[in-house]
Amino acid sequence: VQEKKIFMVQGHYPIIRRLLRARGWVEWKPPSMDRQLEQHHGNQKKQQLETQPREDGDEQGEASYLVRNRVPNFIWTNYLGAVDRLTTFSKQEGLCLSLQNLPWIEQADPNTFFPRCYLLGTTGEREAFIDDFRLTAARSLLKLALEKPENRLTGNRQPPSSNKGPGWHMCHDSHPMPSAAGPGSPVYPHLVEEALEVCEQHLGVLGHQDIDRGTPFPCRTCIDWDRFLHDYYCVAHEGARLALSGALQNRCQELLQRLEEQLPQLSMEGKLNVWILKPGAESQGRGKAGGSGGHTEAPHQVGVPPLLCSPGIVCATRLEEVLRLARGCTALSAREGKWVVQKYVERLLTIFGTKFDIRQWFVVTDWKPLTKWYKTSPDQDPRVPPDRIWSSKQFQAYLGQLGQADAWHQVMVPSMKAAILSALRSAQDQVGFRKGSFELYGADFLVGQDCQPWLLEINSNPTMSPSSAVTRRLCANVQRDTLRLVLDYKDNPTCSTGAFELIYKE
């Protein structure tokens, strides 16, 4: 009692209990529910329960009984309300909103580490998503035009006329277009020309863009967007072909190169225009439907996975589908208008063809001044372990096999640190915090084919339940090092904090 070594643990954390007891701490245990029920049977039983020590079978049980009227000096809990904490960025909705404010706080662009994200329940956000979807479709069409060899004309062949009259194209769809051509016929080049026009106007806007999200959308009415998207779907998902001359191909190539200088997500967004719809109030990986992290299995060429309303996540490749799903789900988060739609990372780095994400733990020991510690240290290919979990050392060895031995230390780790710090800084003024407390978080990252990590979500109260031999060791180490950090470091700044390193302190 005099040493102030009374602790309380809420939840199943046997490692924390064992480590604290080994340090000489005594656990404070609240009355069990069955004991509280027994107290209702009469004063006699109530008196007996209060005068007899609890039968824990060891000295810790006796010691816990002796400190039953004391206030714990250290509480490890998975209940955020117990410490008066409001962590906005650990919800999809909060992370999306917080990062929108990042350019006002520091010179950092969330588009360099966080896939584009919109709240569909807000009119302005929904309109911004529609604009983004259309622009992404236009860029994707340029990529498809270059990547499909059958689109290229050879010799003296000329593309069909750009006349948009009868006979210009039809594909299998619920909205037939006037044509006698089959689904394998080429789409006339006006489609690519329109995509070029839109992208050129967007490039002009980007050259004068300020940090306000309200940048005007180019060419809202210069083309028929319903018809354009219809034709794009035919090319992207139903195998329709494009007929391009050499000059048009060169224009596509040159414009995409210029766009890449302005759009940090151009490489990862792919060419199928896939988006993820998910509840904005979820965290800790709750509500996920397949896949690793928050990205479900990639959609098929001609459609998307079956509809999964909350608590699930669904991929969609068509604008009307995203808007219909957001309106149609009856989950509480949908009724509250808190559906989030986010760009799917289409060009992912895989491990032997298997998708994966990276779990990165970190601890915030203070918000004012902000103080953050970083923890250093997935038909399946037979080389992928059954539990789909690798340690970072195993992953680094795999990167070496790909000829990317330096990518972990030179690209991934610095980028993950910067992304987490930016997320914390953007939410700092909105987080309620009590001095003398701390929080352990788990950030999930996807990795693009260029080894660039993309922040997927930040989980409060990350699970410490081991699901494999690797996580059994890692989770135990995280809990051990967290205790070193929050109990030992404040009294002895030279003590070991294990694999945690201080990466930021205001």
Secondary structure by P-SEA (a helix, b strand, c coil): cccccbbbbccccaaaaaaaaaabbbbbbcccaaaaaaaaccaaaaaaaaacccccccaaaaaaaaaccccccccccccccccccccccccaaaaaaaaaacccccccccccccccccccccaaaaaaaaaaaaaaaaaaaaaaaaacccccccccccccccccccccccccccccccccccccccccaaaaaaaaaaaaaaaaaaaacccccccccccccccaaaaaaaaaaaaaccbbbbbbcaaaaaaaaaaaaaaaacccccccccccbbbbbbbccccccccccccccccccccccccccccccccbbbbbccaaaaaaaaacccccccccccbbbbbcccbbbbcccccbbbbbbbbbcccccbbbbbbccccccccccccccccaaaaaaaaaaaccccccccccaaaaaaaaaaaaaaacccccccccbbbbbbbbbbbccccbbbbcccccccccccccaaaaaaaaaaaaaaaaaacccccccccccccccccccc
